[in-house]
């Protein structure tokens, strides 16, 4: 049995349906990301797991126990929000001890030791006597994380914890959060709209859209085999084409470019280079296919792109491997075509 399960959750606010028959299983020790655009229902789902919202229908199970009506204080979780929610008039150490001091079974020395342990875990013990305003945004969020794990909760909820930080700090902090999560082995749910954040941090991703779950799988499964058109378009970039009533897609990094084509090679499609976009390690080539006037993009290693000496308005051949095509039967499902 999964450590944490939501079963057939429906949540309605007046005439709006925020969640429509959502079911998710989360195993003990997993980091699961709930990923989707704004308004898709992901934060509502997190709040229902926390007990901050009551579902209209459905059930929540924690460690095998039905907890749908259980108040948040009885669910034993830690939570980190987008806003750091630190007490500005307290030092870093005092912010941590505020929660620990409520644990009367711990002695004063034990609370101090626990505060030191988690501050050292987030590499901020030397800043223990500073106030939140004296710390950077990344440091404040690490303190918020330390506070959340200091009480040794059964599971951890992260609600867009990195979205207020700049790009470089986000990259560093997501690695630190993942390191700490693995070290503690704590079951963690991360709500985010950032696909890169989900792909790099999660063991499992729950893709949501318009109040429903589109797909659940590992980051590799979600990226390589998106089961719905929404997932294909939302996660990364996908070239999408309609042909004789069917829909198919191919990732740009699987598309190759050549100046010539082998006679009879059905995977090669003549086209014209329209734009060349240097992206550092990769170069994205935008083109237009001659056969149907559809656009196509290909991501090449920049050294490979340079060696080809491509120029705009040049005629080339776009090689689309049959084995990399994902075929969609309508909007509901997809299957990988094998060569």
C-alpha positions as CSV (number, residue, x, y, z in Angstrom):
1,X,0.0,0.0,0.0
2,X,1.2,3.5,-0.9
3,X,2.3,5.7,2.0
4,X,0.1,8.6,0.9
5,X,-3.0,8.3,-1.4
6,X,-5.7,10.5,-2.7
7,X,-8.7,8.6,-4.1
8,X,-11.2,10.1,-6.5
9,X,-10.9,13.6,-5.2
10,X,-13.4,16.2,-6.4
11,X,-13.3,19.7,-5.2
12,X,-15.8,22.4,-6.2
13,X,-15.9,26.1,-5.4
14,X,-19.4,27.2,-6.2
15,X,-19.7,26.5,-9.9
16,X,-16.0,26.0,-10.5
17,X,-14.5,22.5,-10.4
18,X,-10.9,22.7,-9.1
19,X,-10.3,19.0,-9.0
20,X,-12.2,16.4,-11.0
21,X,-11.8,12.8,-9.9
22,X,-8.1,13.0,-9.1
23,X,-6.3,9.9,-7.8
24,X,-2.6,9.7,-6.9
25,X,-0.4,7.2,-5.0
26,X,2.8,8.3,-3.4
27,X,5.3,5.8,-2.0
28,X,7.3,6.3,1.2
29,X,10.5,8.2,0.6
30,X,9.5,9.5,-2.9
31,X,9.8,13.0,-4.1
32,X,6.7,13.5,-6.2
33,X,6.2,16.7,-8.2
34,X,2.7,18.0,-9.0
35,X,3.3,19.9,-12.2
36,X,1.0,22.0,-14.3
37,X,0.0,25.6,-15.4
38,X,-1.6,28.1,-13.1
39,X,-5.1,27.3,-12.2
40,X,-4.9,23.6,-13.0
41,X,-5.7,22.5,-9.4
42,X,-2.2,21.5,-8.2
43,X,-2.2,23.8,-5.1
44,X,-5.8,22.8,-4.2
45,X,-4.6,19.2,-4.3
46,X,-1.7,20.0,-2.0
47,X,-4.0,21.9,0.4
48,X,-6.4,18.9,0.6
49,X,-3.4,16.6,1.4
50,X,-2.5,19.0,4.1
51,X,-6.0,19.2,5.5
52,X,-6.2,22.9,4.7
53,X,-9.1,22.2,2.3
54,X,-11.9,19.6,2.5
55,X,-12.7,17.7,-0.7
56,X,-16.2,17.8,-2.0
57,X,-15.8,14.1,-2.7
58,X,-13.1,11.5,-2.3
59,X,-10.7,10.3,0.4
60,X,-7.1,11.0,1.6
61,X,-5.1,8.1,3.1
62,X,-1.8,8.7,5.1
63,X,0.2,5.6,6.0
64,X,-2.8,3.4,5.4
65,X,-5.2,5.5,7.6
66,X,-8.2,7.4,6.2
67,X,-7.5,11.0,7.1
68,X,-9.9,13.0,4.9
69,X,-11.5,14.8,7.9
70,X,-8.4,15.0,10.0
71,X,-7.2,18.5,10.9
72,X,-3.8,19.7,9.7
73,X,-2.3,19.5,13.2
74,X,-3.0,15.7,13.3
75,X,-1.3,14.9,9.9
76,X,2.3,15.3,10.9
77,X,3.7,17.2,7.9
78,X,6.1,20.1,7.3
79,X,5.4,22.7,4.7
80,X,7.4,25.3,2.8
81,X,5.7,28.1,0.9
82,X,6.8,30.4,-1.9
83,X,6.9,33.2,0.7
84,X,9.4,32.3,3.4
85,X,7.0,33.1,6.2
86,X,9.8,33.7,8.7
87,X,9.3,35.8,11.8
88,X,11.2,39.1,11.0
89,X,11.8,40.0,14.6
90,X,13.4,36.6,15.5
91,X,16.9,35.4,14.6
92,X,17.4,32.4,12.4
93,X,17.9,30.2,15.5
94,X,14.9,31.7,17.2
95,X,12.7,31.0,14.1
96,X,13.7,27.3,14.4
97,X,13.3,27.1,18.1
98,X,9.8,28.6,18.0
99,X,8.4,25.4,16.6
100,X,10.7,23.1,18.6
101,X,9.7,24.8,21.9
102,X,6.2,23.5,21.4
103,X,7.6,19.9,21.6
104,X,7.5,19.5,25.4
105,X,8.9,16.0,25.3
106,X,12.2,17.5,24.2
107,X,14.5,19.1,26.7
108,X,15.9,22.6,26.2
109,X,19.3,21.0,25.3
110,X,17.7,18.6,22.8
111,X,15.9,21.5,21.1
112,X,19.2,23.4,20.7
113,X,20.9,20.3,19.4
114,X,18.1,19.7,16.9
115,X,18.2,23.3,15.7
116,X,22.0,23.1,15.2
117,X,21.6,19.8,13.2
118,X,19.1,21.2,10.7
119,X,21.0,24.5,10.4
120,X,24.2,22.6,9.6
121,X,22.2,20.5,7.1
122,X,21.3,23.6,5.1
123,X,24.8,25.0,5.7
124,X,23.6,28.1,7.6
125,X,24.7,27.4,11.2
126,X,27.1,30.3,11.1
127,X,24.2,32.7,10.3
128,X,22.1,31.5,13.3
129,X,22.2,34.9,15.1
130,X,21.2,36.9,12.0
131,X,17.7,38.2,11.3
132,X,15.8,37.2,8.1
133,X,16.3,40.7,6.6
134,X,20.1,40.2,6.7
135,X,19.9,37.0,4.6
136,X,19.4,36.5,0.8
137,X,16.2,35.1,-0.6
138,X,17.9,31.7,-1.1
139,X,19.2,31.7,2.5
140,X,15.8,32.6,3.8
141,X,14.2,29.7,1.9
142,X,16.8,27.3,3.3
143,X,15.8,28.5,6.8
144,X,12.2,27.8,6.0
145,X,13.1,24.3,4.8
146,X,15.2,23.8,8.0
147,X,12.2,24.8,10.1
148,X,9.9,22.4,8.2
149,X,12.2,19.4,8.7
150,X,13.2,20.2,12.3
151,X,10.1,18.6,13.7
152,X,10.9,15.3,11.9
153,X,7.5,15.2,10.0
154,X,6.2,12.1,8.3
155,X,6.1,14.0,5.0
156,X,7.0,17.3,3.5
157,X,4.9,19.7,1.3
158,X,6.7,22.2,-0.9
159,X,4.3,24.8,-2.5
160,X,6.2,26.6,-5.3
161,X,9.2,27.0,-2.9
162,X,11.7,28.4,-5.5
163,X,9.5,30.6,-7.8
164,X,10.5,33.8,-6.0
165,X,14.2,33.3,-6.5
166,X,16.4,34.2,-9.4
167,X,17.5,31.5,-11.9
168,X,21.0,30.7,-10.6
169,X,19.8,30.5,-7.0
170,X,16.9,28.2,-8.0
171,X,19.2,25.8,-9.7
172,X,21.5,25.6,-6.6
173,X,18.7,25.4,-4.1
174,X,16.8,22.6,-6.0
175,X,19.9,20.5,-5.8
176,X,20.2,21.2,-2.1
177,X,16.6,20.3,-1.4
178,X,17.0,17.1,-3.3
179,X,20.2,16.2,-1.4
180,X,18.5,16.8,1.9
181,X,15.3,14.9,0.9
182,X,17.4,11.9,-0.1
183,X,19.5,12.0,3.0
184,X,16.4,12.1,5.3
185,X,14.4,9.7,3.1
186,X,11.4,11.9,3.7
187,X,8.3,11.6,1.5
188,X,8.0,14.9,-0.3
189,X,5.4,16.5,-2.6
190,X,6.6,19.5,-4.7
191,X,4.0,21.7,-6.4
192,X,5.5,23.6,-9.3
193,X,4.7,25.1,-12.7
194,X,8.4,24.8,-13.7
195,X,9.0,21.7,-15.9
196,X,12.8,21.8,-15.5
197,X,12.3,21.9,-11.7
198,X,10.1,18.8,-11.8
199,X,12.3,16.9,-14.3
200,X,15.5,17.5,-12.3
201,X,14.1,16.9,-8.8
202,X,11.3,14.4,-8.9
203,X,11.2,10.6,-8.7
204,X,7.7,10.8,-10.1
205,X,5.7,13.6,-11.8
206,X,2.0,14.1,-11.8
207,X,1.1,16.3,-14.8
208,X,-2.2,18.2,-14.2
209,X,-4.3,20.3,-16.5
210,X,-7.8,21.7,-16.1
211,X,-8.5,19.9,-12.8
212,X,-7.5,16.5,-14.0
213,X,-4.4,14.3,-14.0
214,X,-3.0,14.1,-17.6
215,X,-0.2,11.6,-16.8
216,X,1.8,10.1,-14.0
217,X,5.3,8.7,-14.5
218,X,9.0,9.1,-14.0
219,X,10.6,12.2,-15.5
220,X,12.0,10.0,-18.3
221,X,8.6,8.5,-19.0
222,X,6.9,11.8,-19.0
223,X,9.4,13.3,-21.4
224,X,10.0,10.4,-23.8
225,X,6.5,9.1,-23.9
226,X,4.0,11.8,-23.3
227,X,0.6,10.1,-23.4
228,X,-1.5,13.2,-24.2
229,X,-1.0,16.2,-26.5
230,X,-1.1,18.5,-23.5
231,X,1.8,16.7,-21.8
232,X,3.8,16.6,-25.0
233,X,3.4,20.4,-25.5
234,X,3.8,21.3,-21.8
235,X,6.9,19.3,-21.1
236,X,9.8,20.5,-23.3
237,X,9.2,21.2,-27.0
238,X,7.4,18.9,-29.4
239,X,7.0,19.2,-33.2
240,X,3.4,18.3,-33.8
241,X,1.9,17.3,-37.1
242,X,-1.5,16.2,-38.4
243,X,-1.6,13.8,-41.2
244,X,-4.7,12.1,-42.7
245,X,-6.6,12.6,-39.5
246,X,-3.9,11.3,-37.1
247,X,-1.6,13.4,-34.9
248,X,2.0,12.7,-34.3
249,X,5.0,14.4,-32.6
250,X,8.7,14.3,-32.4
251,X,11.2,16.0,-30.0
252,X,13.6,18.5,-31.6
253,X,16.7,16.8,-30.3
254,X,15.9,13.7,-32.2
255,X,15.6,15.5,-35.5
256,X,18.9,15.6,-37.5
257,X,19.9,17.8,-40.4
258,X,21.9,16.9,-43.5
259,X,22.9,18.7,-46.7
260,X,22.0,15.6,-48.8
261,X,19.7,12.6,-48.5
262,X,19.9,9.0,-49.5
263,X,17.6,8.1,-52.4
264,X,14.4,6.5,-51.1
265,X,15.0,7.4,-47.5
266,X,11.4,8.1,-46.3
267,X,12.7,9.6,-43.0
268,X,14.3,12.5,-44.8
269,X,12.1,15.6,-45.5
270,X,13.3,18.4,-47.6
271,X,13.0,21.9,-46.1
272,X,14.4,25.3,-45.7
273,X,16.3,26.8,-42.8
274,X,14.4,29.9,-41.6
275,X,16.2,30.8,-38.4
276,X,19.3,29.7,-36.4
277,X,19.3,30.3,-32.7
278,X,22.5,29.7,-30.7
279,X,21.7,28.5,-27.2
280,X,25.2,27.7,-25.9
281,X,25.8,23.9,-25.9
282,X,22.8,23.5,-28.3
283,X,21.8,25.4,-31.4
284,X,18.1,25.4,-32.4
285,X,17.4,25.3,-36.1
286,X,13.9,26.5,-37.2
287,X,12.9,25.4,-40.6
288,X,9.9,24.8,-42.9
289,X,9.1,21.5,-44.6
290,X,8.7,21.6,-48.3
291,X,6.0,18.9,-48.6
292,X,3.4,20.5,-46.3
293,X,4.8,24.0,-45.5
294,X,4.8,23.1,-41.8
295,X,7.4,24.4,-39.4
296,X,9.9,22.2,-37.7
297,X,12.7,22.8,-35.2
298,X,15.8,20.7,-34.5
299,X,18.2,20.9,-31.6
300,X,21.8,20.2,-32.6
301,X,25.0,20.1,-30.7
302,X,26.5,23.5,-31.4
303,X,29.8,22.0,-32.7
304,X,27.7,19.8,-35.1
305,X,25.7,22.8,-36.2
306,X,28.9,24.9,-36.8
307,X,30.4,22.1,-38.8
308,X,27.3,22.0,-41.1
309,X,27.8,25.7,-41.8
310,X,24.1,26.3,-42.0
311,X,22.7,29.6,-43.3
312,X,19.2,31.0,-43.4
313,X,17.1,30.3,-46.5
314,X,19.3,27.2,-47.3
315,X,17.6,24.0,-48.5
316,X,18.5,21.0,-46.3
317,X,17.0,17.6,-45.3
318,X,15.4,17.1,-41.9
319,X,15.8,13.5,-40.8
320,X,13.0,12.3,-38.5
321,X,13.7,8.8,-37.1
322,X,10.6,6.7,-37.2
323,X,11.5,5.1,-33.8
324,X,11.3,8.6,-32.1
325,X,7.8,9.5,-33.4
326,X,5.0,9.5,-30.8
327,X,1.6,8.9,-32.4
328,X,-1.6,10.2,-30.9
329,X,-5.0,8.7,-31.3
330,X,-7.1,11.8,-30.9
331,X,-6.4,13.9,-27.8
332,X,-6.5,11.2,-25.2
333,X,-3.6,8.8,-25.7
334,X,-0.4,8.2,-27.4
335,X,1.9,5.3,-28.3
336,X,5.4,5.2,-29.5
337,X,5.8,3.9,-33.0
338,X,8.6,1.3,-33.3
339,X,10.7,1.1,-36.4
